[in-house]
Amino acid sequence: MTLSQYAFYILFALSIVSALFTVFSRNPVYCVLYLIFFFFTLFGHYILLNAQFLAAVHLIVYAGAIMVLFLFIIMMLNLNKDIEPHKSTIAKFTAVVSGGLLMIVIISVMKGTDNILLNQNSEIGMVQALGEVLYNKYMLPFEMVSVLFLTAIVGAVMLGKKDIK
């Protein structure tokens, strides 16, 4: 095994552990901190894939801006155990079934990736190659995502707006 394979397996294990802690953590602040750690492990995966630009954007946008916003909102909401709604048995059962189905899908997708070789000299994650693919091949989905983000911003403003009486 090479050094990059060791790094991949270590990052993989850390990703799984931090994702599990994110899901099973009862304290929302700790949950967000585990999620930030998970984003750092994804940053390492991008670096291993020689996608430095995506790694930098991922770190700045997700681990930086969005997670700080999540922490701010969680602290602003002041979530207590007293006001936490109790989930019904049907909701828990539905969550377990949907999680199991998601795991089956992920395993079936990962099953065919055994023969994929990583090309360390590729230009996949570089800015020029990413821009060419994004603005030529995926122009319509890129614009649709921008409209989705605009809609989410308007929705967040409407939800955060206090009622005027």
N, C-alpha and C positions, 0 to 999 in steps of 0.2 A: 504494500500500500504506500502511496505517496503522501507527502505532507498535506496536499490539498484535500485528499480523501479523508485524512484524519480530521482536518479542520471542518470538513463538511459534516462528518458524523457527530463531532462535538457540537457544532451549531445546530444540527438537526435535533439532538437530544435536548439542548437548552431551549430550542423553540417549542418542542412538545411540552416540556415541563412548565415553561412560562405560560403557554396557552392553557394548560390544565389549571394552573394557579389562577389565571385570569377568569376562567369560567367558574371555578369552585370557591373563589374567595368571597367571603361574606361582607367584608368591609369594602365599600366602593372605591375608597382612596387607594387601598392596596391593590384592588383590581386594576385600576388605571396604571399604577406603577408597574405591575406585572405586564400589562399590555405595552407599556413603553419599552420594557426590557425585551419583549417579543419583537418589537419593531427594530431594536438594535441587532437582534439575531438575524432578522431579514436583511438588514444592512450588510451583515457579514456574508450572507448568501449572494447578494448582488456583487459584492467585491470578488467572491470566488468565481462568479460567472463572467468576470471582466466587464462589468457594466457599471463603470464608475459614475457616470452621469445619473443613471437611475438610482444608484445608492445615495448619492448626495441629495437628490430631489426627495427621495423617500425619507431620508433622515431629517431634512429641513421641514418638509410638509407634515409628515405623519408624527414622527417622534417629537418634533418641535412644536409646531403651531397647533395642530389638532389636539394633541394630548394635553397641552397646557390649557387649551380651551375646555376640554373635558374636566380636568381637575378644578378649574375655576367654577364651572357650572355645578359640579358635585358639592364643592364646598359652599357655594351660594345656596343650594337647595337644602343643606343641613339635613341630610337623610338620617332618620333615627329608626331603631328597630320597632318602636311603638307604632309608627305610621306605616310600616312595611306591610303590604297586603299579603295575606296567606294564599298560596296557590292551591287550587283544588287538585284532587287526585287525577281528574281527567286531563288537566293542563300538564301535570307532571308526566303522565303516561304519554301524552302527545309529544312532549319535548323529547322523551327517551326514544320514541319511535322515529321521529324526524331526525334526531341525532344519529341513530343507527343507520337510517337510510343514507344520510350524508356520508357516513363512514364507509358504507358499501360502495358508493359512487367514487369516493376518493381512492379506495383500494383498487377498484377496477380500472381507474385511470392510471394509477401508479404501476399497475401490473405490466403495462406495455412500454414502460420507460426504462427497462433494463438495458437496452442496447443503445441508448442515447449517449453519445460521447461528447464531452464538453470540448469545444475548440477554444483554447486559451488565447489564440491570436486573432479572434474574430472582432469585428467592429460593431457587434450587436448593440451594446449599451452606450456607445459613444453618441455625442450630440448630433453630429452630421447624419449618421445613419438613422438615428431615431427620428430626426426631423424629416428626412426624406420619406420614410415609411409613414409617419404620422400625417404629413400634409399631402401625400400622393395616394397611398393605398387606403388609409383610414380617415379620410377627411370628413365624411358624413358622420361616423360614430363620434369623432372628436367634437364636432359642432353640436351633436345631440347631447353629449355629456356637458358641454358648456351651458346649454339651455337647462339641463337638469340641475346643475349647480345654481343657476340663477333662480330657478323655481324653489330650490331648497332654501336659498337665502331669503327670498320673499316670504316663504312659509315660516322660517325661524323668526323673522321680524314680526310677522302677524301673531305668532304664538307668544312672543315675548312682550308684545304691546299690552299695556294695561288698559282695562276697559274705562272709557270716559263716561262718567255719569252726569 
